[in-house]
Amino acid sequence: MDLRITEIFYSLQGEARSVGRPTVFVRLTGCPQRCSWCDTPYSFQGGEKQSLDSILATVASYGARHVCITGGEPLAQPNVHPLMRQLCDLGYEVSIETGGSLDIGEVDPRVTVVMDLKAPDSGEVHNNRLENLALLKPTDQIKCVLASRRDYDWARLQLDQHRLVERVADVLFSPVWDQLPPAQLAEWILADRLPVRFQLQLHKVLWDDARGR
């Protein structure tokens, strides 16, 4: 039971509700989407096949409580499901970062889903699987990465149209690094009194987006 792995590393969680927490990241290889602002294109191909036991041993070596399964698109590999189940069985707090184009229905209910809704400037808005919204748990999170005012207005519409705040623990609005000034997004959120969580990517602030950090 193998998975193709781009990297496993230990760092601070840079996004979402657990930002700042020491975390082991398991980055799976491959992604069906090609977002215009993607910051991990190196995960699209290559990687190395690793057994489930090998992955679990590497995770355990860091001694962290939280594990984040990311990509690429981790749900593109079916064996991610037994990996998540075993991590949960071992007592880890597990989250998965998914682009929102694939079915989340089989994700172990103990896992926190952090799911993107792709805004227009990503080039992938047509691939949002809106059926996933009904599958999200109150402990899950929705992330909107925004590159422009057009993206922001679109995300604000989704907030109302799909009652996103009522579905999940947090709706996260994040500016695309080097495209939308963070202060501008913050001002829009405050002016419209949106009940969302503004976020910056902490790992970029600390380590300038260095790989494996």
C-alpha positions in Angstrom: 0.0 0.0 0.0 2.2 2.8 -1.3 1.8 6.6 -1.8 3.8 8.9 -4.0 5.3 11.4 -1.7 7.0 14.8 -2.7 8.2 15.5 0.8 7.6 15.0 4.5 8.8 17.8 6.8 8.4 19.4 10.2 7.5 23.1 10.5 4.9 25.5 11.9 1.5 25.4 10.4 1.3 28.4 8.1 -2.4 28.6 7.4 -5.9 27.8 8.6 -7.2 27.6 12.2 -4.1 25.8 13.6 -1.7 28.4 12.3 1.5 28.5 14.3 1.3 25.0 15.6 4.3 22.6 15.2 3.1 20.2 12.5 4.4 17.3 10.3 3.5 17.9 6.7 3.0 15.0 4.3 3.0 16.4 0.8 1.6 14.0 -1.8 2.5 14.2 -5.4 0.1 15.0 -8.2 -2.7 17.5 -8.8 -5.5 17.7 -11.4 -5.7 21.5 -11.1 -3.4 24.2 -12.4 -4.2 27.3 -10.3 -2.6 30.4 -11.7 -1.1 31.3 -8.3 0.0 27.8 -7.2 3.1 28.0 -5.0 3.9 24.3 -5.0 4.2 23.3 -8.7 7.1 21.0 -7.9 4.5 18.7 -6.4 2.8 18.1 -9.7 5.0 15.2 -10.7 8.0 13.1 -9.6 8.0 12.3 -5.9 9.0 8.9 -4.5 6.8 5.9 -3.7 6.8 5.1 0.0 5.0 2.5 2.0 2.4 3.3 4.6 4.7 2.0 7.3 7.6 4.1 6.1 5.4 7.3 6.1 4.1 6.6 9.6 7.6 6.0 10.9 8.9 9.3 9.4 5.9 11.1 10.9 6.5 9.5 14.3 10.2 10.6 14.3 9.3 14.3 14.6 7.3 13.7 17.8 4.5 16.2 16.8 0.8 15.8 17.6 -0.6 17.4 14.5 -0.2 16.1 11.0 -1.3 17.9 7.8 -1.8 16.0 4.6 -1.3 18.3 1.7 -0.2 18.4 -2.0 -0.6 18.8 -4.8 -4.1 17.4 -4.4 -3.9 14.6 -1.7 -7.3 13.2 -2.6 -6.0 12.3 -6.1 -4.3 9.2 -4.5 -6.8 6.7 -3.1 -4.4 5.3 -0.6 -4.5 8.7 1.3 -7.6 7.3 3.0 -5.9 4.4 4.8 -3.1 6.8 5.7 -5.5 9.2 7.4 -7.3 6.4 9.2 -4.1 5.0 10.6 -2.9 8.4 11.7 -6.2 9.0 13.5 -6.0 5.6 15.1 -2.5 6.4 16.4 -3.9 9.5 18.2 -2.7 12.3 15.9 -4.7 15.4 15.1 -5.0 15.2 11.3 -6.0 17.8 8.8 -6.2 17.6 5.0 -5.8 20.5 2.6 -7.8 19.9 -0.6 -8.5 22.0 -3.6 -12.2 21.2 -3.6 -12.5 19.6 -7.0 -12.6 16.0 -5.7 -15.2 14.2 -3.6 -14.5 14.6 0.2 -17.2 12.1 1.1 -14.8 9.3 2.0 -12.5 11.4 4.3 -12.4 9.9 7.8 -14.8 12.0 10.0 -12.0 12.5 12.6 -10.0 14.5 10.0 -10.3 18.2 9.7 -11.0 19.2 6.1 -9.5 22.5 4.9 -11.2 22.9 1.5 -10.5 25.6 -1.1 -13.2 27.4 -3.1 -11.3 28.5 -6.2 -12.0 32.1 -7.1 -12.1 33.3 -10.8 -8.5 34.5 -11.0 -7.2 31.0 -10.1 -8.4 29.8 -13.5 -10.1 26.8 -11.8 -13.4 28.2 -10.6 -15.2 25.9 -13.0 -13.8 22.9 -11.1 -15.3 23.7 -7.7 -17.3 20.6 -6.6 -20.1 22.4 -4.8 -21.6 19.1 -3.8 -18.8 19.0 -1.2 -20.3 21.9 0.7 -23.0 19.6 2.0 -20.4 17.1 3.2 -18.4 19.5 5.3 -18.5 19.2 9.1 -18.9 22.0 11.7 -15.2 21.4 12.5 -14.0 21.9 8.9 -12.8 25.0 7.2 -13.3 26.7 3.8 -10.4 28.7 2.3 -10.7 31.4 -0.4 -7.4 32.5 -1.9 -8.0 35.9 -3.5 -5.9 37.7 -6.1 -8.1 40.8 -6.9 -11.2 42.8 -6.1 -13.1 40.5 -8.6 -12.1 37.5 -6.6 -13.1 39.2 -3.3 -16.6 40.1 -4.7 -17.0 36.5 -5.9 -16.0 35.1 -2.5 -18.4 37.5 -0.8 -21.2 36.2 -3.0 -20.4 32.6 -2.2 -20.4 33.5 1.5 -24.0 34.6 1.2 -25.3 32.3 -1.4 -24.1 29.1 0.2 -24.3 30.3 3.9 -20.7 29.2 4.4 -20.3 30.6 7.9 -23.1 28.4 9.1 -21.5 25.3 7.7 -17.9 25.3 9.1 -15.8 26.5 11.9 -14.0 29.2 9.9 -14.1 30.7 6.4 -10.6 31.9 5.6 -9.9 34.8 3.2 -6.2 34.9 2.1 -4.5 37.2 -0.3 -2.3 35.8 -3.1 1.3 36.5 -2.2 2.7 39.4 -4.2 -0.6 40.0 -6.1 -3.2 41.4 -3.6 -1.8 43.6 -0.9 -2.7 42.1 2.5 -3.8 45.4 4.0 -6.2 46.0 1.0 -7.9 42.7 1.7 -8.1 43.5 5.4 -9.7 46.8 4.6 -12.4 45.2 2.4 -13.2 42.6 5.0 -13.6 45.3 7.7 -15.6 47.7 5.5 -18.1 44.9 4.7 -18.1 43.5 8.2 -17.6 40.0 6.9 -17.6 37.2 9.5 -14.5 35.6 8.0 -11.0 35.0 9.3 -8.2 37.0 7.5 -5.0 35.0 7.1 -1.5 35.4 5.8 0.7 32.5 4.9 3.0 32.4 8.0 5.6 30.3 6.4 6.1 32.9 3.7 6.5 35.7 6.2 9.0 33.7 8.2 11.0 31.8 5.5 10.1 33.5 2.2 8.4 30.4 0.9 11.5 28.2 1.2 10.7 24.6 0.2 10.3 22.2 3.2 9.6 25.1 5.6 
